[in-house]
Amino acid sequence: EHPGRWSSLGLGLGSETEAVEARLFQEDVVITAVTLDDLGNFTFTGLEPGKYELTLSGQDIEIHVQNLLI
């Protein structure tokens, strides 16, 4: 769909996924953000290869994944 671009798929488990947002940052700038679906799935599309930071945040959760290479 987007030549030279990537997609990243994820699944959040172990917590209520209602109102949990996944954000993808590059150099402290939000590149894209999505809300997890009912099963905890999230997808980012059209990404340029590079290093990112992923955060999952909701009412009772805050997870950071640094140096995520895509």
Secondary structure, DSSP 8 states (H G I E B T S, - for coil): --TT-EEEEEE--SS--TT-EEEEEETTEEEEEEE--TTSEEEEEEE-SSEEEEEEEETTEEEEEEEEE-
